[in-house]
């Protein structure tokens, strides 16, 4: 009888603990969180963020929310990965190619932010600009600090934004 009572008490505590945590809001949010914003008439509305934020940029390193630190990044709705220029043969000049942005578009980006580096050395090929215009894809080409600010602002609004970010020259 004693063991039966002990078992019952332990079972009761385990079940209550599981139920408590199952119904409690988590203190750890996934990187695609919901944010509260005010709309034009002052009412608060929830915005589901789709694209991860850029947490910081210093020379040679960009930190992407939920992904870590790397030199250059491709960021798109629901994901991000380090940008390896060698995959497409990209160099500072002539610059970003259509092949570099294709992954962003394939992952649902409908607004593209292209960074030109901290010192605006990274160029964007004219054929890439022509492609984006022809396909009616909104885009910005900015020095990295401004590109990060613009990208994060759009991501916080819940837009399907993607970007290529270069952390050096």
Secondary structure, DSSP 4 states (H G I P E B T S, - for coil): -HHHHHHHHHHHHHHHHHHHHHHSPPSS--SS-EEEEE-TTS-EEEEE--BPPEEEEETTEEEETTTEEESEEEEEBTEEEE--GGGTT--TTT-B-HHHHHHHHHTT-SEEEEE-TTTT---B-HHHHHHHHHTT-EEEEE-HHHHHHHHHHHHHTT--EEEEEE---
